[in-house]
């Protein structure tokens, strides 16, 4: 009996032949544009306030922040390899997960244009929320894996609608994605709402309005089941592990939204959706060119949709559903406002907003396929999608590199500042390496330390500070980057020192006399309170 056994080259060729060209275009575009945007971060050891704590290893807060699946996979990878914050390795793993996700999105919506498929990959990897994610390099691969799970869940629900088993798999995937990072639940909701809009607009007679309604109900059931499974597993595992939920970002009140919270959250969803072209939204639209592109995108979508509503014959109920889909879309994209109404939302949490641009690209591709007889309108939509994609992705590449450069300036300034402080400490009369160190105060008010990251006005981004000298993790600069590791005084010791009369009379750093040896402790007074 002849056994079919292919060579590696043959195996790769067979797999490649089965993958549509647009899907491959999205994947390779994501990889290439990902390197153009993020290689700066991958080839340097930059840090933000959380990266300081988790260098050289760690994966962040797990079950205490509702991220029970992060704890499971973090503990597993830690036991197998160690969770080291290796920029190039972690970065490339993350890029591959996101590139596969972009390919799934392209395949999910059967994008036909190779160029527009490349735009899907480009947007998905260069979006500022991804740049913000890579500021937390120690946990970036886990977050990218969460994104992949959220996209795969939607892919299975859209492409295998009749497979009950695969819909159940989607429930599990949603729960696991939530168990790594809760904000990515909105990825799944956004993709499903996008599909509903496209079904209403372009399905023709293939889909009756009842079919679309039942599809929407199925989506809601699966999403709700995924959220319920997440909470059940979360509560169970917290009990098993003997842990309690933190109040950080309102995570302990997730799912306990009041009517007022709901109304405020809805208002924020629509506000930020509109502000994409007229205001500032969490650094997602960093230049006037991006804002103008958003305006052009929304105008083109609006005009083309109105043309479908009033210029085409079709089921009126489906047209009503189409309008409802557009009304729900901003809520799906900014669902985080409803999930954590008491939390502070910033760039990292806003990744689902990338689907505004991706939806425009997919809409243009679908419009071309559905109305090819109207060459001017169809080609016009394609050109608008192509031109805005090139401009926006180009700006996002530029912006990502600028954000990383500003982070490097911050690192230089931080290290230089504390190096000077350490030098002064070691230069004290009577200093020896057995003395403990007490940093009195949480902030440093130094008029000479005012340069920031030099370019923060242009390259501000949620997830990084202009200076970490007053951040809660500043001690790790001294320990991990300067190699100075004395015994740091604990809270009770510092509290007692603050009551010491000599400490009270000391000036604040960097003024002369702000560093002294008192009762066998090196005291650095930063603030009076």
C-alpha positions in Angstrom: 0.0 0.0 0.0 1.3 3.4 -1.0 1.4 5.9 1.8 1.2 9.6 1.0 4.0 11.3 2.7 5.0 14.8 1.6 8.3 16.6 2.0 8.3 19.9 4.0 8.3 21.9 0.8 5.4 19.9 -0.6 3.5 20.3 2.6 3.9 24.1 2.6 2.9 24.3 -1.1 -0.2 22.3 -0.5 -1.2 24.4 2.5 -0.4 27.7 0.6 -2.5 26.6 -2.4 -5.5 26.2 -0.2 -5.3 29.7 1.3 -6.9 32.4 -0.8 -4.5 35.2 -2.0 -6.3 38.0 0.0 -5.9 36.0 3.2 -2.2 35.6 2.6 -2.0 39.3 1.7 -3.5 40.2 5.0 -1.1 38.0 6.9 2.1 39.1 5.2 1.1 42.7 5.2 0.6 42.5 9.0 4.0 41.0 9.5 5.8 43.5 7.3 3.9 46.6 8.5 4.2 45.2 12.1 8.0 45.2 11.8 8.0 48.7 10.2 5.9 50.0 13.1 7.3 48.1 16.1 10.9 47.0 15.3 12.2 49.9 17.3 10.6 48.4 20.4 11.5 44.9 19.5 15.2 45.7 19.3 15.5 47.9 22.4 14.9 47.3 26.0 12.4 50.1 26.8 10.1 50.2 29.7 7.0 51.8 31.2 5.8 51.8 34.8 4.6 48.2 34.7 7.4 46.9 32.6 9.8 48.1 35.3 8.3 45.6 37.8 8.1 42.7 35.4 11.7 43.0 34.1 13.3 40.6 33.5 10.4 38.2 34.2 6.7 38.1 35.0 3.4 38.2 33.2 1.5 40.7 35.3 -1.6 40.4 37.5 -3.7 37.3 36.9 -6.8 36.1 38.6 -7.0 39.0 41.0 -7.8 41.3 38.1 -10.2 38.8 36.6 -7.6 37.3 34.3 -7.8 33.7 35.4 -6.8 32.3 32.1 -3.7 34.6 32.0 -2.7 33.0 35.3 -3.2 29.5 33.9 -1.2 30.0 30.7 1.3 32.3 32.5 2.1 29.7 35.1 2.3 27.0 32.5 4.8 28.9 30.2 6.6 30.0 33.3 7.1 26.4 34.4 8.2 25.4 30.9 10.4 28.3 29.7 10.1 31.1 32.2 8.1 34.3 31.5 11.0 36.6 30.4 10.4 40.0 28.9 12.5 39.4 25.7 11.5 42.2 23.3 12.3 40.6 20.0 10.9 37.1 20.9 7.8 38.5 22.6 7.3 41.0 19.9 7.5 38.5 17.0 5.2 36.0 18.8 2.7 38.8 19.2 3.0 39.9 15.6 2.3 36.3 14.4 -0.8 36.0 16.6 -2.1 39.4 15.3 -1.2 38.5 11.7 -3.1 35.3 11.9 -6.0 37.2 13.4 -6.0 39.7 10.5 -5.9 36.7 8.0 -9.0 35.2 9.8 -10.8 38.5 9.5 -10.1 38.7 5.8 -11.3 35.1 5.4 -14.3 35.6 7.6 -15.7 38.3 5.3 -14.3 36.8 2.1 -12.4 39.9 1.0 -11.7 39.7 -2.7 -9.3 42.6 -3.2 -5.7 41.7 -2.5 -4.8 45.4 -1.8 -7.7 45.9 0.6 -6.9 42.7 2.3 -3.4 44.0 2.9 -5.0 47.2 4.4 -6.8 45.0 6.9 -3.5 43.5 8.0 -1.9 46.9 8.1 -4.6 48.5 10.2 -4.7 45.6 12.6 -1.0 45.6 13.4 -0.2 49.4 13.3 -3.1 50.7 15.2 -2.0 52.9 18.2 -3.6 50.4 20.7 -1.1 47.8 19.5 1.8 50.3 20.1 0.3 50.8 23.6 0.2 47.0 24.1 3.9 46.7 23.2 4.8 49.1 26.0 3.9 46.2 28.3 6.2 43.8 26.5 6.3 41.3 29.3 2.7 40.4 28.7 2.2 41.3 25.0 2.2 37.7 23.7 -0.6 36.8 26.1 -2.6 39.8 25.1 -2.1 39.0 21.4 -3.2 35.5 22.1 -6.4 36.9 23.7 -7.0 39.0 20.5 -6.5 35.8 18.4 -9.1 33.9 20.6 -11.6 36.8 20.3 -11.3 36.9 16.5 -11.3 33.1 16.1 -14.6 33.0 18.2 -16.2 35.4 15.7 -14.8 33.5 12.7 -16.3 30.2 13.8 -19.7 31.9 14.4 -19.8 33.6 11.1 -18.3 31.0 8.8 -19.8 27.9 10.5 -23.2 29.2 11.6 -24.9 25.8 11.3 -22.3 23.9 13.4 -23.6 23.8 17.0 -20.4 22.3 18.3 -18.3 25.1 16.8 -20.7 27.7 18.3 -20.1 26.0 21.7 -16.3 26.2 21.0 -16.8 30.0 20.4 -18.4 30.2 23.9 -15.3 28.7 25.4 -13.0 30.9 23.3 -14.8 34.0 24.4 -14.5 33.0 28.0 -10.8 32.3 27.7 -10.2 35.6 25.8 -12.0 37.5 28.6 -9.9 35.5 31.1 -6.7 37.1 29.6 -7.9 40.6 29.0 -11.5 41.7 29.3 -11.4 44.6 26.9 -11.0 42.2 23.9 -14.6 41.0 24.3 -15.5 44.0 22.2 -13.4 42.5 19.3 -15.9 39.7 19.0 -19.0 41.9 19.4 -17.6 44.4 16.8 -16.9 41.7 14.2 -20.4 40.1 14.7 -22.1 43.5 14.4 -20.1 44.2 11.2 -21.3 40.9 9.8 -24.9 41.8 10.6 -24.6 45.1 8.8 -23.1 43.4 5.8 -25.8 40.8 5.8 -28.5 43.4 5.8 -26.8 45.5 3.1 -25.6 42.8 0.6 -27.2 39.5 1.2 -30.0 40.2 -1.3 -32.6 37.5 -1.6 -30.2 34.9 -0.2 -31.1 35.9 3.3 -34.6 36.7 4.5 -35.1 39.2 7.4 -36.1 36.3 9.6 -32.9 34.5 8.9 -30.9 37.7 9.8 -33.0 38.1 13.0 -32.3 34.5 14.1 -28.6 35.0 13.3 -28.5 38.1 15.6 -30.3 36.1 18.3 -27.7 33.3 18.0 -24.9 35.8 18.2 -26.4 37.4 21.4 -26.8 33.9 23.0 -23.3 32.9 22.3 -21.8 36.2 23.5 -23.9 36.0 26.7 -23.0 32.4 27.2 -19.3 33.2 26.8 -19.6 36.0 29.4 -21.5 33.8 31.8 -18.9 31.0 31.5 -16.2 33.6 32.1 -17.8 34.7 35.4 -18.5 31.2 36.5 -15.0 30.0 35.9 -13.6 33.2 37.5 -15.6 32.9 40.7 -14.8 29.2 40.9 -11.0 29.6 40.4 -10.8 32.5 42.8 -12.3 30.2 45.4 -10.0 27.3 44.5 -6.9 29.5 44.5 -7.9 31.4 47.7 -7.7 34.8 46.0 -9.9 38.0 46.0 -10.7 40.4 43.2 -8.9 43.7 43.1 -10.7 47.0 42.8 -8.3 48.3 40.1 -10.1 49.9 37.1 -13.5 49.0 38.6 -12.9 45.3 37.8 -14.5 44.1 41.0 -17.8 45.8 39.9 -17.7 44.5 36.3 -21.2 43.3 35.4 -22.8 45.4 38.0 -23.7 48.4 35.8 -26.5 50.7 37.0 -28.9 52.6 34.7 -26.9 55.8 35.2 -23.7 53.9 34.3 -25.4 52.5 31.3 -26.5 55.9 30.0 -23.2 57.5 30.7 -21.4 54.6 29.0 -23.6 54.9 25.9 -23.0 58.6 25.7 -19.2 58.0 25.9 -19.5 55.4 23.1 -21.2 57.8 20.6 -19.0 60.7 21.7 -15.8 58.9 21.0 -17.1 57.5 17.8 -17.9 61.0 16.5 -14.7 62.5 17.9 -12.6 60.2 15.7 -12.8 62.9 13.1 -13.3 66.0 15.1 -11.6 65.6 18.5 -9.0 63.5 20.3 -9.8 59.9 21.3 -7.2 58.1 23.5 -4.4 58.9 21.0 -6.2 56.8 18.3 -6.4 59.7 15.8 -3.0 61.5 16.5 -2.8 63.9 13.5 -5.2 66.1 11.5 -4.6 63.8 8.5 -6.0 60.8 10.4 -9.0 62.9 11.5 -9.7 64.0 8.0 -9.4 60.4 6.8 -12.0 59.3 9.5 -14.3 62.1 8.2 -13.9 60.9 4.7 -14.5 57.3 5.7 -17.6 58.1 7.6 -18.9 60.3 4.9 -18.3 57.6 2.2 -20.0 55.0 4.4 -22.9 57.3 5.1 -23.5 58.3 1.4 -23.1 54.7 0.1 -25.5 53.4 2.9 -28.1 56.0 2.1 -27.8 55.0 -1.6 -28.7 51.4 -0.5 -31.5 52.5 1.7 -33.2 54.9 -0.8 -31.8 54.0 -4.2 -32.2 50.2 -4.1 -35.2 48.0 -4.0 -35.3 45.5 -1.2 -36.8 44.3 2.0 -37.8 47.2 4.2 -37.3 45.2 7.4 -33.7 44.4 6.4 -33.2 48.2 5.8 -34.5 48.8 9.3 -32.1 46.2 10.6 -29.3 47.9 8.7 -29.9 51.2 10.4 -30.1 49.5 13.8 -26.8 47.8 13.0 -25.1 51.2 12.4 -26.6 52.4 15.7 -25.2 49.4 17.6 -21.7 49.5 16.0 -20.3 52.4 18.1 -21.5 50.7 21.2 -19.8 47.4 20.1 -16.6 49.2 19.3 -16.4 51.1 22.7 -18.1 48.4 24.8 -15.4 48.8 27.4 -17.2 51.9 28.6 -20.2 49.7 29.6 -18.0 46.8 30.9 -16.0 49.0 33.4 -18.0 52.2 33.9 -15.9 53.1 37.0 -12.6 52.5 35.3 -10.1 54.7 33.5 -10.2 53.8 29.8 -7.0 54.4 27.8 -5.3 53.5 24.5 -4.6 49.9 25.3 -8.3 49.1 26.0 -9.4 50.8 22.7 -8.1 48.1 20.3 -11.6 47.3 19.1 -11.8 50.8 17.6 -9.6 49.5 14.8 -12.7 47.9 13.3 -14.0 51.3 12.3 -11.3 51.4 9.6 -11.4 47.7 8.9 -15.2 47.9 8.4 -14.7 50.7 5.8 -12.2 48.5 3.9 -14.5 45.4 4.0 -17.5 47.6 3.0 -15.7 48.9 0.0 -14.7 45.4 -1.1 -18.2 44.1 -0.6 -19.7 47.2 -2.4 -17.5 46.5 -5.4 -18.6 42.9 -5.5 -22.3 43.6 -5.1 -22.7 46.6 -7.4 -20.1 46.1 -10.1 -22.5 47.5 -12.7 -22.3 50.9 -11.1 -18.6 51.3 -11.9 -18.2 54.9 -10.8 -19.6 54.4 -7.3 -17.9 51.0 -6.8 -14.5 52.2 -8.0 -14.9 55.4 -6.0 -15.4 53.4 -2.8 -12.4 51.3 -3.6 -10.2 54.4 -4.2 -11.4 56.1 -1.0 -10.6 52.9 1.0 -7.2 52.5 -0.7 -6.1 56.1 -0.3 -7.3 56.5 3.3 -5.7 53.2 4.2 -2.3 54.2 2.8 -2.4 57.6 4.6 -3.6 56.3 7.9 -1.3 53.2 8.1 1.6 55.5 7.1 0.8 57.9 9.9 0.4 55.0 12.4 3.8 53.6 11.4 5.3 57.1 11.9 3.4 57.5 15.2 4.4 54.2 16.6 8.1 54.8 16.0 7.8 58.3 17.5 6.1 56.9 20.7 9.0 54.4 21.1 11.5 57.1 20.6 9.9 59.2 23.3 9.9 56.2 25.6 13.7 55.9 25.0 14.2 59.5 25.9 12.3 58.9 29.2 14.5 55.9 30.0 17.7 58.0 29.5 16.4 60.8 31.7 15.1 58.4 34.4 18.4 56.5 34.6 20.5 59.6 34.6 18.4 61.2 37.4 18.7 58.2 39.7 22.3 57.6 38.8 23.1 61.1 40.1 21.1 60.3 43.3 22.9 57.0 43.9 26.2 58.8 43.4 25.3 61.3 46.0 24.2 58.6 48.4 27.5 56.7 48.0 29.4 60.0 48.5 28.0 60.6 52.0 30.4 60.8 54.8 30.1 57.7 56.8 28.3 55.7 54.1 28.7 52.0 54.0 27.0 49.2 52.1 25.1 47.9 55.1 22.9 51.0 55.4 19.3 50.8 54.6 17.7 53.3 52.2 14.5 55.3 52.8 12.9 57.4 50.1 10.5 59.7 51.9 7.6 60.9 49.7 5.9 59.8 46.5 6.8 62.6 44.2 9.8 64.6 43.2 9.4 68.3 42.6 12.5 69.3 40.7 12.5 72.4 38.5 15.6 71.1 36.6 13.9 67.9 35.6 11.4 69.4 33.1 12.4 68.1 29.7 10.0 65.1 29.8 10.4 62.8 26.8 11.2 65.7 24.5 8.5 64.7 22.0 5.5 63.9 24.2 3.4 66.7 22.8 3.4 64.8 19.4 3.8 61.3 20.6 1.7 61.0 23.7 0.2 57.6 24.3 -1.7 55.8 27.0 0.5 53.4 28.8 3.6 55.6 29.1 4.7 58.5 31.3 7.0 61.4 30.5 9.0 60.5 33.6 9.0 57.6 35.9 11.0 59.2 38.7 7.7 59.6 40.7 6.0 56.4 39.5 5.1 53.7 41.9 7.7 51.4 40.3 10.6 53.9 40.4 12.7 51.7 42.9 13.1 49.2 40.1 15.1 51.7 38.0 17.5 51.9 40.9 17.6 48.1 41.4 17.3 46.6 38.0 18.9 49.2 35.7 21.5 50.8 38.0 22.3 47.6 39.9 22.1 49.4 43.2 20.2 47.1 45.6 20.3 48.2 49.2 17.6 47.2 51.7 14.7 49.6 51.1 12.8 50.6 54.3 9.3 49.4 54.6 6.1 51.4 55.1 6.3 51.4 58.9 9.9 52.4 59.0 9.3 55.3 56.6 6.2 56.3 58.6 8.3 56.5 61.8 11.1 58.5 60.0 8.5 61.0 58.8 7.8 61.8 62.4 11.5 62.4 63.1 12.3 66.1 63.8 15.5 66.0 61.9 13.7 64.6 58.8 11.0 67.2 59.1 13.6 70.0 59.0 15.4 68.6 56.0 14.9 70.3 52.6 13.5 68.3 49.7 15.6 66.7 47.0 17.5 67.8 45.0 18.4 70.7 47.4 21.5 70.5 49.5 20.9 68.5 52.7 18.1 66.4 51.3 20.2 63.2 51.7 21.5 62.3 55.1 22.3 59.3 57.3 19.9 59.3 60.3 20.0 56.5 62.8 21.8 54.1 60.5 19.5 54.8 57.6 20.2 56.8 54.4 17.3 59.1 54.2 16.4 60.8 50.9 13.6 63.4 51.5 11.6 63.9 48.3 8.5 65.7 49.6 7.3 67.2 52.9 4.2 65.0 53.1 
